[in-house]
Amino acid sequence: MTTHSNQPTPVPANLLQRDKAVYINGSWHVGGGGPSHLAFVDPSKATTFATLIPGSVEQVALAAEAAARAFGAWRATTGAERARNLRAIASGLTKRKPDLVALQMLNNGKPRFEAEIDIDDAIATFEYYADLAEGIDGQQGQTVDLGDTALAGSTYFEPLGPVGLIVAWNFPMVTTAWKVAPALAAGCTAVLKPSEFTTLAELIYGDIASEIGLPPGVLNIVPGGADVGAALCTDRRIRKVSFTGSNATGSRVMAAAANRIVPVSLELGGKSPIIILEDADIDQAVEIASAGIFFNCGQMCSATSRLIVAASIADEFAAALVAKAKLIVVGGPDNPDAQMGPLTTREQFDKVTSVLNQARTDGLNCIAGGAADAALGGFFIQPTIYRDVPADHPVWRNEIFGPVLAIRSFRTVDEAVVLANGTDFGLAATVVGGDKDTAEAVARRIDAGHVWVNTPQLIFPNTAWGGFKASGIGRELGPWGLAAYLGVKHMTRAA
């Protein structure tokens, strides 16, 4: 949808004032996790605009029980029935899009165009998995040739059961759609724990579930902090946990699942490279590199925060990229010209400013930005670029999750690939080059789950998402996302 204004619109009071914020078995309940409240902050002003009472550990158990009770009937529905529910959720999101965009702008500080992309992505995900749900029934009972005429074999795909879904704050509703849509399409029931920083947008899923008549217990939502997440991971009724977030928390999720021997999907951090080859178009490369690190204020696990550029064009490219960075309009949703908003949380703002301060102390070559944008108030950081960053420096090695780019140059393609792969992570990467075949050949050599070649970071519901090494376990999106919630059953019988 084309929008001609970046100005925020008021968020309806019913989306901000949630006396009952726990959704269990088709009904809303007052949170039992008091007396402390979850506070929701406008990051462009650093002010609280809403609070709610979180759920409790006891309510996690009630939600898990509701999901377990609902599983038998939900798994017995046809793929077509589940598809109708998924399309109804997509329609519910579409109907609420203006309000959800306004809420994203308020709670995450996103410019309007970024908030609109988020809602559109969530809608597209539910529509895509509705299509896949319709095809599940036709895949059941596929024949397997056993090489023995006395026996016959066939395969079936069974939903894993009630699942726990834990999502992050950088793309509210989007990463939730990536989990809820395939889980429900597969025939699983779910307990969702939204991020404690951006809960309000996620509660819309409960509103829509009630509105469309989704069977009670199929989707449950328990907001809260680490105690709620831990309870969800350890509840024995939960047969799989899917988590998006930091590596530190992901390791705890994995440990909890390991104690019960249940499967996990982990979408974790990244320190993704972007390689600019010698024959790259400078203007194109600048646009792709800028979007790869400054979109969503760099709060992307896929952010291409390590830029590796051919030495022969390094000076020209760096100058053009700095010029681009200085033109980026940093501002809150009330600035109609804003291209980059603030960091979403105070915690993240403090982390990034600490990194910038350490870089200054260490004498890194800062060619753009390098500080908080104090004049704006709120959690704003200047678009920041460091050049010739040592390969052992934290700015080069560690995920920062902010608009901070580190640059190194290379003389041979082999050197570029070594630099690109010299990280603990392997989520994403980008290659920009004039010769398509050469650029694709370089892309094939990079250890990453998703590589873009001569294009910005576009993610479609039918493509795979996930990484190698410390970037996680498993894949979301595409048919692989659906398979993550299905178990394979083989049947061998007398012919």
C-alpha positions in Angstrom: 0.0 0.0 0.0 1.4 3.4 -1.0 1.4 5.9 1.8 2.0 9.6 1.4 2.8 10.5 5.0 5.2 9.3 7.6 3.2 11.0 10.3 2.0 8.6 13.1 -1.7 8.1 13.6 -3.1 7.6 17.1 -3.1 4.1 18.4 -6.6 3.1 19.6 -6.9 3.0 23.3 -8.1 -0.6 23.3 -4.7 -1.7 21.9 -2.8 0.1 24.7 -5.0 -0.4 27.7 -5.0 -4.2 28.3 -6.4 -5.0 31.7 -6.5 -8.7 30.6 -3.4 -9.6 28.6 -3.1 -13.4 29.0 -5.0 -15.4 26.4 -5.7 -19.0 27.4 -8.2 -21.5 26.0 -10.0 -18.8 23.9 -10.5 -16.3 26.8 -8.6 -13.3 28.1 -7.4 -13.3 31.7 -5.7 -10.9 34.1 -2.0 -11.6 34.4 -0.9 -13.4 37.5 2.7 -12.1 37.3 2.3 -9.0 39.4 3.0 -6.8 41.3 5.5 -5.6 38.8 4.2 -4.5 35.4 5.6 -4.7 31.9 6.3 -1.1 30.7 6.2 -0.2 27.0 8.4 2.7 26.0 8.3 5.1 23.0 12.0 4.9 22.1 11.9 8.1 20.2 11.2 10.0 23.4 12.3 7.4 26.1 8.9 7.7 27.8 6.5 5.0 28.9 3.2 5.0 27.1 1.5 1.9 28.5 1.9 -0.9 31.1 0.3 -4.3 31.7 0.4 -7.1 34.2 2.4 -10.0 32.8 1.5 -13.7 33.0 2.7 -16.0 35.6 4.5 -19.4 35.7 1.2 -20.9 36.8 -0.5 -19.4 33.8 2.1 -21.0 31.5 1.0 -24.3 32.9 -2.6 -23.5 32.3 -1.8 -22.5 28.7 0.2 -25.6 28.1 -2.7 -27.7 29.5 -5.1 -25.9 27.2 -2.9 -26.5 24.2 -2.6 -30.2 25.1 -6.4 -30.6 25.4 -7.0 -28.9 22.1 -4.3 -30.8 20.2 -6.4 -34.0 19.5 -9.2 -32.2 17.8 -7.0 -29.7 16.0 -4.7 -32.4 14.5 -7.8 -34.2 13.3 -8.9 -31.2 11.2 -8.2 -31.3 7.4 -5.5 -29.2 5.9 -8.2 -27.2 4.2 -9.9 -26.4 7.5 -6.6 -25.2 9.0 -6.0 -23.1 5.8 -9.3 -21.4 6.3 -8.3 -20.3 9.7 -4.9 -19.1 8.6 -6.5 -17.0 5.8 -8.9 -15.6 8.4 -6.0 -14.6 10.6 -4.4 -12.9 7.5 -7.7 -11.0 6.9 -7.8 -10.0 10.5 -4.3 -8.5 10.2 -5.2 -6.7 7.0 -8.3 -5.2 8.6 -6.2 -3.9 11.5 -3.2 -2.8 9.4 -3.5 1.0 10.0 -3.7 0.5 13.8 -0.9 -2.1 13.8 1.4 0.2 11.8 0.7 3.0 14.3 1.5 0.7 17.2 4.8 -0.4 15.5 5.8 3.2 15.0 5.1 4.0 18.6 6.6 1.0 20.3 9.5 0.3 18.0 10.1 3.8 16.7 10.0 2.6 13.1 9.4 4.9 10.2 6.1 4.3 8.6 7.5 2.4 5.6 9.3 -0.1 7.8 6.2 -0.6 10.0 4.1 -1.3 6.9 6.6 -3.8 5.6 6.3 -5.7 8.9 2.6 -6.0 8.7 2.6 -6.9 5.1 5.2 -9.7 5.8 3.1 -11.1 8.6 0.0 -11.2 6.3 1.9 -12.8 3.5 3.2 -15.5 5.8 -0.2 -16.6 7.0 -1.4 -16.7 3.4 1.6 -18.7 2.3 1.1 -21.4 5.0 -2.6 -21.5 4.2 -1.6 -22.7 0.8 0.8 -25.3 2.2 -1.8 -26.5 4.7 -4.1 -27.3 1.8 -1.5 -29.6 0.3 -0.7 -31.6 3.5 -3.5 -34.1 3.1 -2.4 -35.1 -0.4 1.1 -35.9 0.8 -0.1 -38.5 3.3 0.4 -42.2 2.6 3.0 -41.8 -0.1 4.2 -45.2 -1.2 7.8 -46.3 -0.5 9.2 -49.1 -2.5 10.8 -51.5 0.0 12.2 -53.9 -2.6 10.2 -56.8 -1.2 6.9 -57.8 -2.9 5.6 -59.2 0.3 5.7 -55.9 2.0 4.5 -52.4 1.4 5.6 -49.1 2.8 4.2 -45.6 3.2 5.0 -42.3 4.9 2.8 -39.9 6.9 3.5 -36.5 8.3 2.2 -36.0 11.9 2.1 -32.7 13.9 4.6 -32.8 16.8 2.0 -31.7 19.4 1.7 -28.6 21.6 4.6 -26.2 20.9 6.2 -23.3 22.7 7.0 -20.2 20.6 9.3 -17.5 22.0 9.8 -14.4 19.8 12.1 -11.3 19.8 11.3 -7.6 19.9 13.0 -6.3 16.7 10.2 -7.4 14.3 7.0 -7.9 16.3 4.3 -9.9 14.6 6.7 -10.9 11.8 8.8 -13.5 13.6 5.6 -14.6 15.4 3.9 -15.2 12.1 6.9 -17.2 11.0 6.2 -19.6 13.9 2.5 -19.5 14.5 1.5 -19.9 10.8 3.5 -23.1 10.1 2.8 -24.6 13.5 -1.0 -24.2 13.1 -0.8 -25.3 9.5 0.9 -28.5 10.5 -1.8 -29.3 13.1 0.1 -28.2 16.2 -1.3 -26.2 19.0 0.8 -23.4 20.5 1.7 -21.3 23.5 3.3 -18.0 22.5 5.5 -15.9 24.7 6.0 -12.5 23.1 8.9 -10.2 23.9 8.3 -8.3 27.1 9.3 -5.1 25.2 6.8 -5.3 22.4 4.0 -7.4 23.8 1.1 -5.2 22.7 1.3 -5.8 19.0 1.5 -9.6 19.6 -1.8 -9.6 21.6 -3.6 -8.8 18.4 -3.3 -12.5 17.5 -5.5 -13.4 20.5 -8.1 -10.8 19.4 -8.2 -12.3 15.9 -8.3 -15.8 17.2 -11.5 -15.0 19.2 -12.9 -13.1 16.3 -12.6 -15.8 13.7 -13.6 -18.6 16.1 -10.3 -20.4 16.3 -11.0 -23.4 18.5 -10.1 -22.7 22.2 -6.6 -23.8 23.2 -5.2 -23.9 19.7 -3.4 -20.6 20.3 -2.5 -19.3 23.7 -0.5 -16.2 24.6 1.3 -15.6 27.9 3.4 -12.4 28.0 6.2 -12.0 30.5 9.9 -12.1 31.1 12.5 -14.8 31.6 10.5 -16.7 34.2 7.6 -17.2 31.7 10.0 -18.3 29.0 11.8 -20.7 31.3 8.5 -22.2 32.4 7.4 -22.7 28.8 10.7 -24.5 28.0 10.4 -26.9 30.9 6.7 -27.8 30.7 6.4 -31.5 29.8 3.3 -30.9 27.8 5.3 -28.8 25.3 6.8 -31.1 22.7 8.9 -28.6 20.8 10.3 -25.1 21.4 11.0 -22.6 18.7 13.0 -19.5 19.8 14.2 -16.3 18.1 16.6 -14.1 20.0 20.1 -13.8 21.5 22.6 -16.6 21.6 22.9 -16.3 25.4 19.2 -17.0 25.8 19.1 -19.5 23.0 21.7 -21.6 24.8 19.5 -21.7 27.9 16.5 -22.7 25.8 18.5 -25.5 24.3 19.7 -26.7 27.6 16.2 -26.8 29.0 15.0 -28.7 26.0 17.9 -31.1 26.3 16.8 -32.0 29.8 13.5 -33.3 28.3 14.9 -34.5 25.0 12.5 -32.4 22.9 13.4 -30.7 19.5 14.2 -27.1 19.3 14.4 -24.5 16.5 16.8 -21.7 17.2 17.1 -18.5 15.1 20.0 -16.7 16.8 22.6 -14.0 16.1 24.7 -13.1 13.1 27.7 -11.1 12.1 27.0 -11.2 8.4 29.4 -10.2 5.7 28.9 -8.2 2.5 31.5 -8.6 -0.1 31.9 -5.8 -2.7 33.8 -7.2 -5.7 36.2 -5.1 -7.8 33.8 -4.8 -10.8 30.8 -3.8 -8.6 28.7 -0.8 -9.6 29.6 1.7 -6.8 26.2 3.3 -6.6 24.4 0.0 -6.5 26.8 -1.4 -3.9 26.4 1.7 -1.7 22.6 1.4 -1.7 22.7 -2.3 -0.9 25.3 -1.9 1.8 23.5 1.0 3.4 20.2 -0.9 3.6 21.9 -3.9 4.9 23.2 -2.2 8.0 20.9 0.9 8.6 17.4 -0.6 7.9 15.6 -1.0 11.2 18.5 0.9 12.8 20.7 -2.2 12.3 18.5 -4.3 14.7 18.5 -7.3 12.4 20.2 -10.6 13.1 20.9 -10.6 9.3 22.5 -7.1 9.3 25.5 -7.1 7.0 27.7 -5.4 9.6 31.1 -6.6 8.2 31.8 -5.0 4.8 34.7 -6.6 2.8 35.6 -4.4 -0.2 38.1 -4.9 -3.0 41.2 -2.7 -2.2 41.2 -1.2 -5.7 37.9 0.5 -5.2 37.9 0.8 -1.4 38.6 4.5 -1.2 36.0 5.4 -3.8 33.4 3.1 -2.2 34.1 4.3 1.4 33.7 8.0 0.3 30.4 7.2 -1.4 29.1 5.2 1.5 30.0 7.9 4.0 28.2 10.5 1.8 25.1 8.2 1.8 25.3 7.7 5.6 25.4 11.5 6.2 22.3 12.0 4.1 20.2 9.5 6.2 17.5 11.3 8.1 17.5 10.0 11.6 14.3 10.7 13.5 11.2 9.5 15.2 7.8 8.7 13.7 6.8 12.4 14.1 9.4 13.3 11.5 7.8 12.7 8.1 11.2 12.6 6.5 12.7 10.0 8.9 14.6 7.1 7.2 16.1 5.5 10.3 14.5 5.4 13.7 15.8 4.9 17.2 17.0 1.7 18.8 13.9 0.0 20.4 15.0 -0.5 24.0 17.1 1.3 26.6 19.1 -1.8 27.2 20.1 -2.0 23.5 20.9 1.7 23.4 23.2 1.3 26.4 24.9 -1.6 24.8 25.5 0.1 21.5 26.8 3.3 23.1 29.2 1.3 25.2 30.5 -0.3 22.0 31.0 3.1 20.4 32.8 4.4 23.5 35.1 1.4 23.5 35.8 1.9 19.8 36.8 5.5 20.5 39.0 4.5 23.4 40.7 1.9 21.1 41.3 4.4 18.4 39.3 2.8 15.6 39.1 4.8 12.4 35.6 6.2 12.5 34.7 7.7 9.2 31.0 8.4 10.0 28.9 8.8 13.1 30.3 7.1 16.1 28.0 8.5 18.8 24.5 8.7 20.1 22.4 11.5 18.5 21.9 13.4 21.8 20.1 16.3 20.1 17.1 14.1 19.3 16.6 12.6 22.8 15.4 9.1 22.9 17.5 6.1 21.9 19.0 7.5 18.6 22.4 6.4 17.3 24.1 8.1 14.4 24.7 5.8 11.3 28.3 4.7 12.1 31.1 3.4 9.9 34.6 2.2 10.9 37.3 1.5 8.4 40.2 -0.9 8.6 38.9 -2.5 11.7 41.3 -5.2 13.1 39.9 -8.7 12.5 40.3 -9.5 16.2 38.4 -6.4 17.4 34.9 -6.8 19.0 33.5 -4.4 16.5 34.5 -6.8 13.7 33.7 -10.0 15.6 30.7 -9.4 17.9 27.1 -8.9 17.0 26.2 -5.3 18.0 22.6 -5.1 16.8 22.8 -1.4 15.9 23.7 0.8 12.9 27.4 0.1 13.2 29.4 -1.0 10.1 33.0 -2.3 10.1 35.0 -2.3 6.9 38.1 -4.2 5.7 39.5 -4.5 2.3 40.9 -7.5 0.3 43.2 -8.1 -2.7 42.1 -11.5 -3.8 38.7 -13.3 -3.8 40.1 -16.1 -1.7 41.1 -13.5 0.9 37.6 -12.1 0.8 36.0 -15.5 1.4 38.3 -16.2 4.3 37.4 -12.9 5.9 33.7 -13.5 5.3 33.8 -17.0 6.8 36.0 -16.0 9.7 33.2 -15.7 12.2 31.3 -17.9 14.7 28.1 -17.0 12.9 26.6 -18.1 9.6 23.2 -16.6 9.1 23.3 -14.4 6.1 25.6 -12.7 3.6 25.5 -10.4 0.5 27.7 -10.3 -2.6 27.8 -7.4 -5.0 29.7 -7.6 -8.3 29.4 -6.7 -12.0 29.7 -10.2 -13.3 26.7 -12.2 -12.2 28.4 -15.6 -12.6 31.5 -14.5 -10.6 29.3 -13.0 -7.8 27.2 -16.2 -7.6 30.4 -18.3 -7.4 31.6 -16.3 -4.5 28.2 -16.6 -2.8 28.4 -20.4 -3.0 31.6 -20.3 -1.0 30.2 -18.3 1.9 29.0 -20.2 5.0 25.6 -18.7 5.4 22.0 -19.8 5.3 20.8 -17.0 3.0 22.9 -15.1 0.5 21.8 -12.1 -1.5 23.5 -11.4 -4.8 23.2 -7.9 -6.2 20.0 -7.2 -4.3 18.9 -5.8 -1.0 17.8 -8.1 1.8 14.4 -9.2 0.5 12.8 -12.1 2.4 9.9 -14.1 1.0 7.7 -16.6 2.8 8.7 -19.4 0.4 12.4 -19.0 1.0 14.4 -20.6 3.8 15.5 -18.7 6.8 18.1 -19.9 9.3 21.9 -20.3 9.6 24.9 -22.3 10.1 27.3 -22.5 13.1 26.3 -20.3 16.0 23.4 -18.7 14.1 21.0 -21.4 15.1 19.4 -24.8 14.4 16.8 -25.5 11.8 15.1 -23.4 9.2 12.0 -21.2 9.2 9.9 -20.1 6.2 9.2 -22.1 3.1 8.3 -25.8 3.2 11.2 -26.2 5.7 9.3 -24.1 8.2 6.3 -26.4 7.9 8.5 -29.5 8.2 9.9 -28.1 11.5 6.5 -28.8 13.1 5.9 -32.2 11.5 7.3 -35.6 12.4 7.7 -38.4 9.8 5.9 -41.6 10.4 6.8 -44.7 8.3 4.4 -47.6 8.0 5.5 -51.0 6.9 2.8 -53.6 6.4 2.1 -56.9 4.7 1.2 -56.4 1.0 
